[in-house]
Amino acid sequence: MNVQESYLPTCESVLEEISTALNAVDPDQLARTARAIREADQVFFVGVGRVMLALQMVCKRLAHLGIKAHCVGEITEPAIKKTDLLIVGSGSGSSLFPLGIARKARETVDCTIIHIGSNPESPMKDVADWMLRIPVRTKLYLPDEVDSVQPMTSLFEQCLLLLGDILAKILIEEYEIDMKSLWQYHANLE
């Protein structure tokens, strides 16, 4: 099959996977996460690789809502405090850097920590206050994961980004934010 013939069927497969995975997210945990974001003084994000890229986009979108949002490791990252929130993105929940940062946050400031991932039995379960689970295939191939035709953990990364945008839309509705007013937070040196 050539590209022209495979494009639409591939699109359908990917969109179906994303829909299945997002429909499997627990709305109560999503609501709990939205509440934690609203209540935090600042929101910090940590992950690695493509997960971190997705989290950077979520971080930027929250900043557009006027939320003080930061990515761990950025040059202007402020100190994290007990009144802040750390969101850890890791499908497997065992990636060394995010897990290490979560442990350090727990030990030093004991802030609220949310793990967004797929593996509920990961080492993160002993560190995070709760998990917002996107039950998609990880490198662990757990039996209850939503399978994917895509390479590696693409489905997790896609769902992570979309879940962040869904959270942003929910916060916009809850705060009754006028969409036009969001531009005041958008970069203007472009």
C-alpha positions as CSV (number, residue, x, y, z in Angstrom):
1,M,0.0,0.0,0.0
2,N,1.4,3.4,-0.9
3,V,1.2,6.6,1.2
4,Q,-1.9,7.9,-0.6
5,E,-3.7,4.6,0.1
6,S,-2.6,4.2,3.7
7,Y,-3.1,7.8,4.9
8,L,-6.8,7.8,5.6
9,P,-6.9,4.3,7.2
10,T,-3.9,5.2,9.3
11,C,-5.6,8.5,10.4
12,E,-8.7,6.5,11.4
13,S,-6.6,4.0,13.4
14,V,-4.7,6.7,15.3
15,L,-7.9,8.8,16.0
16,E,-9.7,5.7,17.2
17,E,-6.8,4.8,19.6
18,I,-6.8,8.4,21.0
19,S,-10.6,8.3,21.5
20,T,-10.5,4.9,23.2
21,A,-7.7,6.0,25.5
22,L,-9.2,9.4,26.4
23,N,-12.6,7.8,27.0
24,A,-10.9,5.4,29.5
25,V,-9.5,8.3,31.7
26,D,-11.3,8.4,35.1
27,P,-13.3,11.7,35.2
28,D,-13.1,11.8,39.0
29,Q,-9.3,11.8,38.8
30,L,-9.4,14.4,36.1
31,A,-11.6,16.6,38.2
32,R,-9.3,16.1,41.2
33,T,-6.3,17.2,39.0
34,A,-8.2,20.3,37.7
35,R,-8.9,21.2,41.3
36,A,-5.3,20.8,42.3
37,I,-4.1,23.0,39.5
38,R,-6.6,25.7,40.5
39,E,-5.5,25.5,44.2
40,A,-1.7,25.5,43.6
41,D,0.4,28.6,43.8
42,Q,2.5,27.3,41.0
43,V,2.4,24.2,38.8
44,F,5.6,22.4,37.8
45,F,6.0,19.7,35.2
46,V,8.6,17.0,34.8
47,G,9.1,14.2,32.2
48,V,11.7,13.1,29.7
49,G,11.8,12.9,25.9
50,R,8.6,13.2,24.0
51,V,6.6,13.1,27.2
52,M,8.4,16.3,28.3
53,L,7.7,17.9,25.0
54,A,4.0,17.2,25.5
55,L,4.2,18.6,29.1
56,Q,6.0,21.7,27.8
57,M,3.0,22.4,25.6
58,V,0.6,21.8,28.5
59,C,2.7,24.1,30.7
60,K,2.6,26.8,28.1
61,R,-1.2,26.5,27.7
62,L,-1.7,26.8,31.5
63,A,0.5,29.9,31.4
64,H,-1.8,31.3,28.8
65,L,-4.6,30.9,31.4
66,G,-2.6,33.1,33.9
67,I,-1.4,30.1,35.9
68,K,2.2,30.2,37.1
69,A,3.5,27.1,35.3
70,H,7.1,25.9,35.0
71,C,9.0,23.0,33.6
72,V,11.6,21.5,35.8
73,G,15.1,22.3,34.5
74,E,14.1,25.5,32.6
75,I,16.6,28.3,33.2
76,T,14.0,30.5,35.0
77,E,12.6,27.8,37.1
78,P,11.8,29.1,40.6
79,A,12.0,27.2,43.8
80,I,9.1,24.7,44.5
81,K,7.2,25.1,47.7
82,K,4.7,23.1,49.7
83,T,1.8,25.1,48.3
84,D,2.8,24.1,44.7
85,L,1.9,21.2,42.5
86,L,4.3,18.8,40.7
87,I,2.9,17.0,37.7
88,V,5.0,14.0,36.7
89,G,4.5,12.6,33.2
90,S,5.8,9.0,32.8
91,G,3.9,6.2,31.1
92,S,5.8,3.5,32.9
93,G,6.2,5.5,36.1
94,S,9.7,4.2,36.4
95,S,11.8,6.7,34.3
96,L,14.7,7.6,36.5
97,F,14.7,11.4,36.1
98,P,11.0,12.1,36.7
99,L,10.9,9.6,39.5
100,G,14.0,11.1,41.1
101,I,12.6,14.6,40.9
102,A,9.3,13.5,42.4
103,R,11.1,11.8,45.3
104,K,13.1,15.0,45.9
105,A,10.0,17.1,45.9
106,R,8.3,14.7,48.4
107,E,11.4,14.7,50.7
108,T,12.2,18.4,50.6
109,V,8.9,20.4,50.3
110,D,6.2,17.7,50.5
111,C,4.1,19.4,47.8
112,T,1.2,17.8,46.1
113,I,2.4,15.4,43.4
114,I,0.3,13.9,40.6
115,H,1.6,11.2,38.3
116,I,0.1,11.1,34.8
117,G,1.0,7.7,33.4
118,S,-0.2,4.3,32.5
119,N,1.3,1.9,35.0
120,P,-0.6,2.0,38.3
121,E,1.9,-0.4,39.9
122,S,5.0,1.7,39.2
123,P,7.4,3.1,41.8
124,M,5.5,6.4,41.4
125,K,2.6,5.0,43.4
126,D,4.7,5.3,46.5
127,V,5.6,8.9,45.8
128,A,2.6,10.6,44.1
129,D,-0.6,11.7,46.0
130,W,-2.6,10.1,43.1
131,M,-2.4,9.0,39.6
132,L,-4.3,10.3,36.6
133,R,-4.1,7.2,34.4
134,I,-4.1,7.2,30.7
135,P,-4.3,3.4,30.2
136,V,-2.3,3.1,27.0
137,R,0.4,0.8,25.9
138,T,3.7,1.4,27.5
139,K,7.1,-0.3,27.2
140,L,5.7,-2.8,29.8
141,Y,2.9,-4.1,27.7
142,L,0.5,-4.5,30.6
143,P,-2.7,-6.6,29.9
144,D,-5.2,-3.8,30.4
145,E,-3.4,-1.2,28.3
146,V,-5.1,0.2,25.2
147,D,-3.1,-1.2,22.4
148,S,-1.6,0.9,19.6
149,V,-0.5,0.4,16.0
150,Q,1.8,3.4,16.5
151,P,5.5,3.1,17.3
152,M,6.7,2.9,20.9
153,T,4.7,5.3,23.3
154,S,3.3,7.7,20.7
155,L,-0.3,7.1,21.9
156,F,0.6,8.1,25.5
157,E,2.4,11.3,24.4
158,Q,-0.5,12.3,22.1
159,C,-3.1,11.6,24.8
160,L,-1.0,13.5,27.4
161,L,-1.0,16.6,25.2
162,L,-4.7,16.4,24.4
163,L,-5.6,15.7,28.1
164,G,-3.7,18.9,28.9
165,D,-5.7,20.8,26.4
166,I,-8.9,19.3,27.7
167,L,-7.9,20.3,31.2
168,A,-7.3,23.8,30.0
169,K,-10.7,24.0,28.4
170,I,-12.3,22.8,31.6
171,L,-10.4,25.4,33.6
172,I,-11.5,28.1,31.1
173,E,-15.1,27.1,31.6
174,E,-14.8,26.9,35.4
175,Y,-13.0,30.3,35.6
176,E,-15.5,31.7,33.1
177,I,-12.5,33.1,31.1
178,D,-13.2,35.1,28.0
179,M,-11.2,33.4,25.3
180,K,-10.1,36.8,23.8
181,S,-8.6,37.8,27.2
182,L,-6.1,34.9,26.9
183,W,-4.0,36.8,24.4
184,Q,-2.7,39.0,27.2
185,Y,-0.6,36.1,28.3
186,H,0.6,35.0,24.9
187,A,4.2,35.8,23.8
188,N,4.3,39.1,21.9
189,L,7.9,39.2,20.8
190,E,7.4,37.0,17.8
